[in-house]
Amino acid sequence: MNQAESQTVLSAEEFTQRLRAVGEEGYHDKHPFHVLMHEGKLTKRQLQAWIENRFYYQAIIPKKDAAIMAKVDDPAVRRAWIQRIIDHDGTRAGEGGIHKWLVLAEAAGLHREDVENFRFVLPGARFAVDAYLTFVQSHSLLESVASSLTELFAPTLMSRRLPAFEEHYPWVQKEGLEYFRSRLIQAPRDVEYGLDYVLTHCTTREQQERAVAVLTLKCHILWSLLDAVYFAYVSPGWLPPLWGK
């Protein structure tokens, strides 16, 4: 980008297109593991392994959102953002996205305690997720909010995942799919607010380009999580030494 381009602020429409292009090029719905999932080609253990490892990411989402809220001075923004924590933690035991993911785990034949304790979380998945939380904790509010915009692409993924599970993995009890159904409602609401925040507060071309770069980084993190699961359970199928012992 030359100096003139760097000084030209993108319109809201152009900026939104740049952000959406990140997902079109590199969101993890295109990862070979997700392709296998949606085509019904995963074995039972492969799908279970994804549920186990993805839970590590699910578990840090409220901590990530709490870290974002800690940076916010505007009470109105905190009131809006706190809904994300409620969505995942609920307001009492037995509610929220984390609980629904554990229901999914049990519906897929896994032991709840193993999933909750991260017993089978792969090192690569752990490092990727930890890197995301560290990024949010150590970067600006605007960058942190921009990193959440992978939600732009989540509704499309969820709309494919539900029928894929129902068609190809009937051994997963139907009550376990409630998490995916709830995200079809929550994700569009969340991304509407997050996108509006980024569009409003990225007032320079430099900030806009940084938001695009941060969203790209978040896509890479999600991709890396799937890399770990694919490497261990699909090809070449190398599990860590002493795994599960």
Summary of the structure (lengths in Angstrom):
residues: 245
radius of gyration: 18.4
end to end distance: 52.4
largest distance: 59.4
contacts: 753
relative contact order: 0.18
helix: 77%
strand: 0%
